[in-house]
């Protein structure tokens, strides 16, 4: 049942241009390497969303316990397990796209004043690249009602699996407080993918689509790289934007973010892209947002 939930969430196909906000430094890196950095979702700018998913599960379990649910042991074990595993278990890497390529909140989040662009990609191109690399693409969910209903279905699915599998054999004998953990481990990959799409309602204006990697269970044998973050090293995957034959990345459109030097900045941006063999199909646009220091 839980696999069906995951498949449904990742069945939506984007139809509009997908924008990726970045700085000038990020632009240079993306264009010249022809890859996006898909960060471990626990280290992304809005990583509190993983905690948000745990909070949703906690609320649902608290509701069932308050109503006198007949399986408190299973409920409590599931909460203990997911609270730890969602942030300390298997790895999942993701990169973000927005349906709206010109949002002030995103200029502020992803670039310094006067140094931002949003790169618009054809959704069919991104979907093709994702499939080639065994990534999935899903639309983030912000509606609290939809999120609660989804969590209810997940908890129900865990109960069904626990009924089918029973408690965990030797583990149940040696560590009775973790007797259902083997059951939970069977759904860990799906839970992680689902959690990656559940975002706090306050982020709704972003209209985010997210590409996510296969779940990584052995990072030592996987192509996990590391970059410098604001306060720590951040694990990431390279998401290739081309087929690897050396052609430039294909852009549908590009927005230049708020800047004091509009004409000069637009000119240098066009020169740089032309030098790299990139001609956005819908051109380059200035965002028209008044420049402010933020």
N, C-alpha and C positions, 0 to 999 in steps of 0.2 A: 504493500500500500504506500509506504513512504517513498519508494522509487517512482511510483506513479505521480506523486505530488511533485517531486523534483523534475520529472520529465515535463509536466505541465507548465511549471514555472519557467522553464527554459525553452518552451515551444514558441513563444512570441518572436516575431521577426521584425526588426526595425525597418521602417520605410523611409524615414526622414534622414537628412544629413546628420551624421554623428560628429560632434565637436569634442575635441580634446584640448583643454586649456593648459597652457604652459608658459614659461618664461622665454626670453630670447636665448638664454643658455640651453634651455630644453629644446627649443626649435633647432638650434645648431646640432645638438646631439641626435635628435630624431631624424633629421634630414640626412645627415652624413653617415649615420650607422644603419638607417632604414629599419629601426626597431623602436618599439615602445617598451619602457620598463614596467612590467607587471609586478607590483610589490606584493609581498605577503600581506594579506588583508588585515592582519593584526597590527600592521605598522603603517597603514594608510592614514592620510590626514584626518579622516573622520572615523577612525577605528573604534570609537565609542559605540558604533553600530553593532559590533559583536557583543558588547555588554548589553545593548538594547535587546538583542535576541534572547540572551539569558534572562533578562528581566521579564520578558514576555512569558517565558516558560515558568519562571518563578511565580508570576501572578496567576497563571493557569493552575499550577499545582496547589498554590495556597487556596484558590477558590474551591478546588475539589476536596482538599482536606477539611476546609471549613464546613463543607456540606456533608462531612462524615463518610468520605469515600472508603470502600471496603478493602482497598489495597494500599494503605499508607506506607508500608515498607517499600513497595515498588516505586511509589511516587517520590519518596524521600531519597532513595538511592539514585533515581534518575536525575533529580535536581543536583545532588552532590557531584555526580559524574559529569553532567553537562557544564556545570559552573567551572570545573577545572579544564575539561577537554576542549571546550570551544576556544579557549585562549592558549592552551598549552599542548594540544595534541597534534594531529596531522597538519600539514601546511597546505594552504590554498593561495594562489597568486591571482591578482586581479588588476585591471586597468579600467579607468572610468571614461565614459563619453557622455555628453549632454545633448539633448535634443535642441536646446537653446544655446547658440554660440555667442551670445552677447548679454551676459548677466553680470551686473556690478559685483554681486557677492562672489562670483567666481574669479573675476579679475583680482579682487582683493585676496582671495585664498591662494591663487596659484601663481601670482607674479608680483614683483615690486612695481611701484608707480612708474608708468611710462615704459615698462619692459614686458608687456604681455601680448600673446597672440592666442587665438583659438583656431585649431586646425580642423577643417571640416572634411570628413571622409565619406565616400559613398558607402552606404550600409551594406550593399552587396559585396563590395571589396572586403570590408571587415569580416563579414560572415564567411566568405571564402577562405580568408587567411586563418580565421579561427578554426574552421573545420580541418584545414591542412595540418594544424598544430594540436588538434584534439582539445582545443578550448571550446567553451560554451559561452553563449551570450544570452543575458537575461535582463529584463526590465525591473528596476528596483520598485519595491512596494512600500508605500508610505501610509496608506489608509489604515488607521488603527483597527477598524472593524474587520477589514480583510485580514490583517495580521493576526488578530485574536482567533478568528475562525481557522486560519491556517495552523496556528499552534495547537488548537483543539484537535485537529485532524492528526497532527504529528504525535501528540500524547496518546491518542486512541490507537495509532498504528504501533507505537511502542508496546502498549498493552496487548495488542493482538499477537505481536511477535513473542512477547514474554509468555503468553498462554501457550503458544505453539512450541516454544523451546524449553520452557521451564527454567528453574534456577541452575546456576553454573557448576554442577558437578564438584570437582575437587576444590574449586575456588569457594564454593558455597560452604564446604566443610572447614576449610582453613581460615576464610575471612567472610563470615556470614553477613557482615555489613556491606559486602560488595558482591553478594551472590548473583545479582542480575547484571553485573558489569559486562560479562560476555555477550549478553543480548544487546546492550547498548552499543558495543563496539561494532556490531553488524550494520548499524545505521549511521555510524559516525561520518562517513563520507557524504552521505545525502544531507545530514544535518548541517554540515559545514557549508555545502553549496547553498542550502536554503538560507542560512544565516547571512550569507554574503549579499543577499538581495533584500533583506529587511532593514529599512532605514527609518530613523526617527522622523515623525511627521513634519518637524521644523525644516527638513531639507527638501520638502516637496517641490519647490520651484525649480530645482535642478533637473527634474525629469531625466534621471540618470539611467543609462544602460551600462551594464558591466560585463566585460569579458572575464571569464575565470578559467584557470588552468585545470588540468587533472589534479586530483588530490594527491599530494606527495607524502608518502609514508616513510621513505628512506632518502633524506636529503643528501646524504653522502654520495649516493649513486646517481643523483639527479643533477641537471645543469643549473643548480642554484648559484647565483652570484650575490655579491654584497656591494652596497654603495654607502657612502656617508650620508646619514640623515641629520636632522637638527640636533639630536642629542645622543645618537647611537648608530650602530651599523644596521642597515636595513636589508633583509634578504629580498632578492627579486629574480624574476625570470625575464628573458628577452622574448618579446612577442614580435615576430618578424612581419613587417608591413609589405614586403614584396616576396616574389617567388624565389629570390636568392640568385637571380641571374645578373644582378648588377644594375637593373633599371632603377630610375629614381622613384620615390614614393608618389602615388597618385593622390592628389588633393582635389576635392570637389569645390572647396571654398576656403577662404581664410579671413578672419577678422583681426584687425590690429586693435589692441586695447587702448585705453585712455592714455594720452600723451600730450605734452606741451608742444612737441615738435612734429606736428602731424605730417606736413609735406615732406620734410627730410626723412622722417621715419618710414613713410609709405614708399618713397623713392628707393631707399636703401634695401627695404624688404623685397621690393620687386626685382632689384638688381641681383640680390642674393639668390632668390628662387630661380630666376632666369639662368644664372651661372650654374645652378645645380640641375638644370633641365626640367624644372617644375613649373607648370602653367595651370593653376587651378581652373577647373572647368567653368566655375561661376565667378571667377575673378577674386580680387582682394578688396575688402571693404573696411572703412574706418568705423569704429563702434558708435560714434556720435555721442558718446557719454562725456560730459564735461570733466576735464582733468581735475583731480583732487589729490592732495597728498593724504595717504591713509596709513 
